[in-house]
Amino acid sequence: MEKSSFEYTQEFFDTWLKTYEATFGRFVEMPAIGPAREKSEKVMKGFSLFINLYAGWMDSNINFQNVFMEAMRRTHEKITEKGLSSDQDFNKIWMETYSDTFKEFLKSGHFASDMSKSVSYFIEFQKYIREMFEENYLKPMNLPTKTEIDEINKEIYSLKKTVKELTGQIKELSDQR
């Protein structure tokens, strides 16, 4: 049977990823040296995180393409079996088949693990971007970072709690007099 274009997409992506890991991926893993070592390590970490995010995204796209192809195959089988008397019959078969096929996929453990990986990669990359933004833009401009704002909010909460307790104690002591 002839391969679908989506199978070629999967093959191409797998080949690209293997080539990346065998070439530039090894370069990213090399330890940095010299005065700009820390900066280089952070940039390489970010590049690696981006590649993970991209790979997760591509895997998700390929999986959805495969589900789409399966739904198309099932629709074709049903149409061939039943024969069509109107466009309305085609639309009904098409909607039911696609809906059922995608429901099967979305309920599968494979979809859940795939989405989990993709979301995990996205969160890691987002965290890296925030850290780099804080370090390279906010700190040099003497603007507060998220960490500093969080610390201030914790301190304010603690102070409010202490004031409330002290107010209660003052009221209690004044009532005793």
C-alpha positions as CSV (number, residue, x, y, z in Angstrom):
1,M,0.0,0.0,0.0
2,E,1.2,3.4,-0.8
3,K,2.3,5.7,2.1
4,S,0.1,8.7,3.0
5,S,1.7,12.1,3.0
6,F,1.3,12.0,6.8
7,E,3.5,9.0,7.1
8,Y,6.1,10.9,5.1
9,T,5.7,13.8,7.5
10,Q,6.3,11.4,10.5
11,E,9.4,9.9,8.7
12,F,10.7,13.4,7.9
13,F,10.3,14.6,11.4
14,D,11.9,11.5,12.9
15,T,14.8,11.9,10.6
16,W,15.1,15.6,11.4
17,L,15.0,14.9,15.1
18,K,17.6,12.1,14.9
19,T,19.9,14.3,12.8
20,Y,19.5,17.2,15.2
21,E,20.3,15.0,18.2
22,A,23.4,13.5,16.4
23,T,24.8,16.9,15.4
24,F,23.7,20.1,17.0
25,G,22.1,18.3,20.0
26,R,25.6,17.2,21.0
27,F,26.9,20.7,20.6
28,V,24.2,22.0,23.0
29,E,25.2,19.3,25.6
30,M,28.9,20.5,25.5
31,P,30.0,22.3,28.7
32,A,30.6,26.0,28.1
33,I,33.9,27.6,29.0
34,G,35.3,31.1,29.4
35,P,33.9,34.3,31.0
36,A,30.5,34.0,29.3
37,R,30.0,30.4,30.5
38,E,26.9,31.0,32.5
39,K,25.2,33.0,29.7
40,S,26.1,30.3,27.1
41,E,24.7,27.6,29.3
42,K,21.5,29.5,29.8
43,V,21.1,30.1,26.1
44,M,21.8,26.5,25.3
45,K,19.3,25.3,27.9
46,G,16.7,27.6,26.3
47,F,17.5,26.2,22.9
48,S,17.2,22.6,24.2
49,L,13.8,23.5,25.8
50,F,12.6,25.0,22.6
51,I,13.5,21.8,20.7
52,N,11.6,19.7,23.2
53,L,8.6,22.0,22.9
54,Y,8.8,21.8,19.1
55,A,9.2,18.0,19.1
56,G,6.2,17.7,21.4
57,W,4.1,20.0,19.2
58,M,5.1,18.0,16.1
59,D,4.2,14.7,17.7
60,S,0.8,16.1,18.6
61,N,0.3,17.4,15.1
62,I,1.3,14.0,13.5
63,N,-1.1,12.1,15.9
64,F,-4.0,14.4,14.9
65,Q,-3.1,14.0,11.3
66,N,-3.2,10.2,11.7
67,V,-6.6,10.4,13.4
68,F,-7.9,12.6,10.6
69,M,-6.7,10.1,8.0
70,E,-8.3,7.2,10.0
71,A,-11.6,9.2,10.1
72,M,-11.4,9.8,6.4
73,R,-10.8,6.1,5.7
74,R,-13.8,5.1,7.9
75,T,-16.0,7.7,6.2
76,H,-15.1,6.4,2.8
77,E,-15.8,2.8,3.9
78,K,-19.3,3.7,5.2
79,I,-20.2,5.7,2.2
80,T,-19.1,2.9,-0.1
81,E,-21.1,0.3,2.0
82,K,-24.3,2.3,2.2
83,G,-24.3,4.2,-1.0
84,L,-25.7,7.8,-0.9
85,S,-29.0,9.1,-1.8
86,S,-28.4,12.7,-0.9
87,D,-25.9,15.2,0.3
88,Q,-27.7,15.1,3.7
89,D,-26.8,11.4,4.0
90,F,-23.2,12.2,3.3
91,N,-23.1,15.0,5.9
92,K,-24.7,12.7,8.5
93,I,-22.2,9.9,7.9
94,W,-19.3,12.3,7.8
95,M,-20.2,14.0,11.0
96,E,-20.9,10.8,12.9
97,T,-17.7,9.0,11.7
98,Y,-15.4,12.0,12.4
99,S,-17.0,12.5,15.8
100,D,-16.7,8.9,16.8
101,T,-13.1,8.6,15.6
102,F,-11.9,11.7,17.4
103,K,-13.8,10.8,20.6
104,E,-11.9,7.4,20.6
105,F,-8.6,9.2,20.2
106,L,-9.3,11.9,22.8
107,K,-10.3,9.2,25.3
108,S,-7.2,7.2,24.8
109,G,-4.3,7.0,27.2
110,H,-2.0,7.9,24.3
111,F,-3.7,11.3,23.9
112,A,-3.5,12.0,27.6
113,S,0.2,11.2,27.8
114,D,0.9,13.2,24.6
115,M,-0.9,16.2,25.9
116,S,0.9,15.8,29.3
117,K,4.3,15.9,27.6
118,S,3.3,18.9,25.4
119,V,2.0,20.9,28.4
120,S,5.1,20.0,30.5
121,Y,7.4,21.2,27.7
122,F,5.4,24.4,27.3
123,I,5.5,25.1,31.0
124,E,9.3,24.5,31.2
125,F,9.9,26.8,28.2
126,Q,7.6,29.5,29.5
127,K,9.4,29.4,32.9
128,Y,12.7,29.7,31.1
129,I,11.5,32.7,29.0
130,R,10.2,34.4,32.2
131,E,13.6,33.9,34.0
132,M,15.5,35.2,31.0
133,F,13.2,38.2,30.7
134,E,13.6,39.0,34.4
135,E,17.4,38.6,34.3
136,N,18.0,40.5,31.0
137,Y,15.4,43.2,31.1
138,L,13.7,43.8,34.5
139,K,16.8,43.5,36.8
140,P,19.0,45.8,34.6
141,M,16.2,48.4,34.5
142,N,15.7,48.1,38.3
143,L,12.1,46.9,37.9
144,P,10.6,44.4,40.3
145,T,10.7,40.7,39.3
146,K,7.9,38.2,39.9
147,T,9.9,36.7,42.7
148,E,10.3,40.0,44.4
149,I,6.6,40.9,44.0
150,D,5.7,37.5,45.4
151,E,8.0,38.1,48.4
152,I,6.4,41.5,49.0
153,N,2.9,40.0,48.8
154,K,3.9,37.3,51.4
155,E,5.3,40.0,53.7
156,I,2.1,42.1,53.4
157,Y,-0.1,39.1,54.1
158,S,2.1,38.3,57.2
159,L,1.9,41.9,58.4
160,K,-1.9,42.0,57.9
161,K,-2.2,38.8,59.9
162,T,-0.1,40.2,62.7
163,V,-2.0,43.5,62.8
164,K,-5.3,41.5,63.0
165,E,-4.0,39.4,65.9
166,L,-2.6,42.4,67.7
167,T,-5.9,44.3,67.2
168,G,-7.8,41.4,68.7
169,Q,-5.4,41.3,71.7
170,I,-5.7,45.1,72.2
171,K,-9.5,44.8,72.2
172,E,-9.4,41.9,74.6
173,L,-7.2,43.8,77.0
174,S,-9.3,46.9,76.8
175,D,-12.4,44.9,77.5
176,Q,-10.8,43.4,80.6
177,R,-10.2,46.9,82.2
